[in-house]
Amino acid sequence: MSENRVVQGRMVTAEKLAELVEGDSVMEVDSIGEADEECPDCGGNVLTVTYMPSVTELVTGRKCQDCDWSETDRD
């Protein structure tokens, strides 16, 4: 499992980051990574996390460390 990161002033695990992006609990989570991009809303650092919200879906989510902005790679 990955190390913890600070997101909006709180330490979060990869699982908690995935839950913040998804808005619900998730089944399985990979590690947290750097997105090498700035948040389109506030210019903050963006993190990525790959997770499985269900048995049949693999999603990569992106979340700003400083504000509420997040998105997934769903079509």
Residue frames as qw, qx, qy, qz and C-alpha x, y, z in Angstrom:
[[0.000, 0.891, 0.454, 0.000, 0.00, 0.00, 0.00],
 [0.386, 0.628, -0.023, 0.675, 1.17, 3.56, -0.56],
 [0.309, -0.141, -0.445, 0.828, 2.30, 6.18, 1.86],
 [0.006, 0.795, 0.548, -0.260, -0.10, 8.76, 3.24],
 [0.288, 0.322, 0.214, 0.876, -0.46, 12.20, 1.65],
 [0.036, 0.448, 0.416, -0.790, -1.93, 15.49, 2.81],
 [0.025, 0.428, 0.648, 0.629, -5.15, 16.41, 0.99],
 [0.273, -0.705, -0.253, -0.604, -7.02, 19.56, 2.01],
 [0.231, -0.639, 0.446, -0.582, -5.18, 19.65, 5.34],
 [0.850, -0.281, 0.331, -0.298, -5.81, 15.99, 6.27],
 [0.100, -0.407, 0.889, 0.183, -3.56, 12.94, 6.03],
 [0.850, 0.214, 0.089, -0.473, -5.21, 10.38, 3.74],
 [0.558, -0.179, 0.781, 0.214, -4.40, 6.85, 2.64],
 [0.075, 0.088, -0.720, -0.684, -4.81, 5.68, -0.94],
 [0.072, -0.453, -0.887, -0.054, -8.15, 4.14, 0.03],
 [0.029, -0.705, -0.428, 0.564, -9.44, 7.39, 1.56],
 [0.018, 0.431, -0.350, -0.831, -8.27, 9.37, -1.49],
 [0.076, -0.139, -0.859, -0.487, -10.16, 6.97, -3.78],
 [0.082, -0.607, -0.766, 0.195, -13.26, 7.38, -1.61],
 [0.017, -0.625, -0.113, 0.772, -12.96, 11.19, -1.84],
 [0.091, 0.239, -0.593, -0.763, -12.80, 10.97, -5.65],
 [0.171, -0.232, -0.907, -0.307, -15.55, 8.35, -5.96],
 [0.428, -0.301, 0.072, -0.849, -17.86, 9.77, -3.30],
 [0.915, -0.210, -0.040, -0.342, -18.43, 6.24, -1.98],
 [0.638, -0.484, 0.594, 0.073, -16.49, 3.26, -0.66],
 [0.571, 0.571, -0.526, -0.268, -14.29, 1.29, -3.06],
 [0.991, -0.102, -0.049, -0.065, -13.29, -2.37, -3.25],
 [0.842, -0.118, 0.111, 0.514, -9.56, -2.27, -4.05],
 [0.069, 0.990, -0.080, -0.096, -7.00, 0.52, -4.27],
 [0.784, 0.296, -0.112, 0.534, -3.56, 0.95, -5.80],
 [0.506, -0.371, -0.204, 0.751, -1.00, 3.51, -4.59],
 [0.094, 0.942, 0.172, -0.271, -1.12, 7.30, -4.71],
 [0.656, 0.119, 0.271, 0.694, 0.95, 9.01, -7.41],
 [0.044, -0.572, 0.014, 0.819, 1.78, 12.51, -8.62],
 [0.587, 0.658, 0.471, -0.030, -0.20, 13.68, -11.67],
 [0.456, -0.138, 0.299, 0.827, 2.46, 16.19, -12.81],
 [0.032, 0.566, 0.466, 0.679, -0.22, 18.79, -13.49],
 [0.044, -0.001, 0.392, -0.919, -1.86, 21.71, -11.76],
 [0.173, 0.532, 0.775, -0.293, -5.46, 21.84, -10.60],
 [0.158, 0.463, 0.487, 0.724, -7.66, 23.67, -13.15],
 [0.310, -0.831, -0.434, -0.158, -9.60, 25.33, -10.31],
 [0.432, -0.897, 0.032, 0.087, -6.90, 26.57, -7.91],
 [0.425, 0.769, -0.453, 0.153, -3.50, 25.72, -9.42],
 [0.593, -0.564, 0.540, -0.195, -2.64, 23.29, -6.61],
 [0.018, 0.370, -0.916, -0.151, -0.85, 19.94, -6.91],
 [0.836, 0.053, -0.124, -0.531, -2.90, 17.01, -8.28],
 [0.342, -0.318, 0.880, -0.089, -2.60, 13.40, -7.07],
 [0.672, 0.125, -0.529, -0.504, -3.71, 10.24, -8.88],
 [0.442, -0.193, 0.817, -0.315, -5.07, 6.99, -7.50],
 [0.504, 0.087, -0.706, -0.491, -6.19, 3.86, -9.36],
 [0.367, -0.059, 0.750, -0.548, -9.01, 1.88, -7.76],
 [0.225, -0.217, -0.872, -0.377, -11.83, -0.59, -8.32],
 [0.421, -0.125, 0.256, -0.861, -15.23, 0.78, -7.28],
 [0.884, 0.057, 0.207, -0.415, -16.80, -2.55, -8.35],
 [0.769, -0.143, 0.594, 0.189, -15.69, -5.96, -9.56],
 [0.668, 0.500, 0.463, 0.299, -16.01, -4.97, -13.23],
 [0.239, 0.937, 0.067, 0.245, -14.52, -1.47, -13.23],
 [0.674, -0.247, -0.061, 0.693, -10.98, -0.06, -12.92],
 [0.099, 0.955, 0.209, 0.188, -10.85, 3.73, -12.53],
 [0.545, 0.010, -0.180, 0.819, -8.03, 6.25, -12.31],
 [0.155, -0.918, -0.365, -0.027, -9.04, 9.29, -10.30],
 [0.425, 0.315, -0.155, 0.835, -7.33, 12.64, -9.93],
 [0.392, -0.826, -0.402, 0.046, -7.75, 14.89, -6.90],
 [0.189, 0.748, -0.212, 0.600, -6.36, 18.30, -5.99],
 [0.552, -0.162, -0.614, 0.541, -4.48, 18.43, -2.70],
 [0.117, -0.042, -0.267, 0.956, -5.73, 21.96, -1.96],
 [0.461, 0.085, 0.045, -0.882, -9.39, 22.18, -3.05],
 [0.705, 0.137, 0.565, -0.406, -12.49, 20.05, -3.78],
 [0.596, 0.551, -0.372, -0.449, -11.69, 19.48, -7.49],
 [0.474, -0.217, 0.849, 0.090, -11.51, 15.85, -8.65],
 [0.711, 0.409, -0.214, -0.530, -12.27, 13.82, -11.77],
 [0.740, -0.136, 0.656, 0.054, -12.02, 10.26, -13.10],
 [0.004, -0.336, 0.706, 0.623, -11.04, 8.72, -16.43],
 [0.442, 0.416, 0.783, -0.136, -14.57, 7.42, -17.04],
 [0.167, 0.198, 0.565, 0.783, -15.93, 8.22, -20.51]]
